[in-house]
Amino acid sequence: MNPLKSFASDNNAPVHEAVFRAMKEANSGDAIGYGDDIHTMAAEQQIKELLGRDASVWFMLTGTGANVAGLAHITRPYHAIICSDKAHLENDECGAPEKMTGCKLIRLPSGDGKINASQIYPLLDSIGFPHHAQPRVISITQATELGTVYQLDEIKKIASFAREHGLYLHMDGARIANAAASLDVPLAEMTKHAGVDLLSFGGTKNGAMAAEALIFFNKELSEGFEYTRKQSMQLMSKMRYVSAQFSALFSGDLWLENARHANKMARILAGEIKQIRSVTITQKVETNAVFVTLPAKAIEKLQRKYFFYIWDARNHEVRWMTAYNTTEKDIDDFVSAIKEAAGE
Ligand SMILES: Cc1ncc(COP(=O)(O)O)c(C=O)c1O
């Protein structure tokens, strides 16, 4: 049963046709398992074309897996990982980062999902003090869980702060494509050249079925990651089907096209709902998420027709997300339904 159109998450979109086709094309004859196959080599090559030959690329199945395995690899259990209080790491990974790394997560308050160096600075007092977990990694999410985007200079600032103080910078890029489309800069500019050490690159929210990658820009840091990935249960035997998904996304810039489209749909939605008096947009609409408050009664009515999440029940804030498959007609229909539910 699938009666409702979803504005809940880009995770709810189907697999993109081209991705399915690529998986089907890969589904022919035998291929060596565990990534020693031509599809994996090709997909790795495509990523290296975007991010440089030195990038160390590891395909995985889930975003949580990429985040956690990557962080586990570059930390010891007495370290601390610093992130925003809105981070997926902190809120939506069921404690996996803490369980699998043994590290303490230090969450910093953030109104828009972003954190900055001045918030982190006081935590450096703990360095060298054996009673405190030792700050080791700063993890930022790009695009953030609130749909906002770190601008290039913000990434560079936090990266140079990290470097200056012996910390690593991890970027949770479950929606990196949406951020790249929003900033309109080459992927390498906003990651490698901006000073990111470790990137979780998301394909799943961008039209793939289960395709995530972990990318180390600091090659030394990746040493031994083949073992960590296996121990983290993210080494898929039939890897060709994961790699084929990436190849499809990187062919003809489908990954960017999908993200640009999803972002555009969110912009249109935001533009339309600005006219509705009882609806207030609560975050900058920079990617494919629109956060709004609206009367509780209107939410209830709307949820009879559409699937979406209540983000914060205390102030009736909801999240509406678009995806590569959202159409302008979907937006028109949704806006009409919002107006009706709001009595306008
Ligand atoms: C910001 C962010 N990071 C990571 C993930 C991890 O995704 P998965 O559900 O594939 O583990 C998500 C998924 O919603 C996400 O929104």
The ligand as an SDF file (V2000), in Angstrom:
LIG
                    3D

 16 16  0  0  0  0  0  0  0  0999 V2000
   22.6910   13.9830    7.1030 C   0  0  0  0  0  0  0  0  0  0  0  0
   22.6020   12.4990    6.9860 C   0  0  0  0  0  0  0  0  0  0  0  0
   23.6900   11.7590    7.1890 N   0  0  0  0  0  0  0  0  0  0  0  0
   23.6700   10.4270    7.0940 C   0  0  0  0  0  0  0  0  0  0  0  0
   22.5140    9.7500    6.7780 C   0  0  0  0  0  0  0  0  0  0  0  0
   22.6160    8.2550    6.7840 C   0  0  0  0  0  0  0  0  0  0  0  0
   21.8790    7.5440    6.0140 O   0  0  0  0  0  0  0  0  0  0  0  0
   21.4960    5.9950    6.1510 P   0  0  0  0  0  0  0  0  0  0  0  0
   20.0720    5.9960    6.4880 O   0  0  0  0  0  0  0  0  0  0  0  0
   21.8090    5.5150    4.7770 O   0  0  0  0  0  0  0  0  0  0  0  0
   22.3480    5.3440    7.1570 O   0  0  0  0  0  0  0  0  0  0  0  0
   21.3290   10.4880    6.5590 C   0  0  0  0  0  0  0  0  0  0  0  0
   20.0480    9.8160    6.2450 C   0  0  0  0  0  0  0  0  0  0  0  0
   18.9810   10.3080    6.4150 O   0  0  0  0  0  0  0  0  0  0  0  0
   21.3760   11.8880    6.6690 C   0  0  0  0  0  0  0  0  0  0  0  0
   20.2840   12.6510    6.5000 O   0  0  0  0  0  0  0  0  0  0  0  0
  1  2  1  0
  2  3  1  0
  2 15  2  0
  3  4  2  0
  4  5  1  0
  5  6  1  0
  5 12  2  0
  6  7  1  0
  7  8  1  0
  8  9  2  0
  8 10  1  0
  8 11  1  0
 12 13  1  0
 12 15  1  0
 13 14  2  0
 15 16  1  0
M  END
$$$$
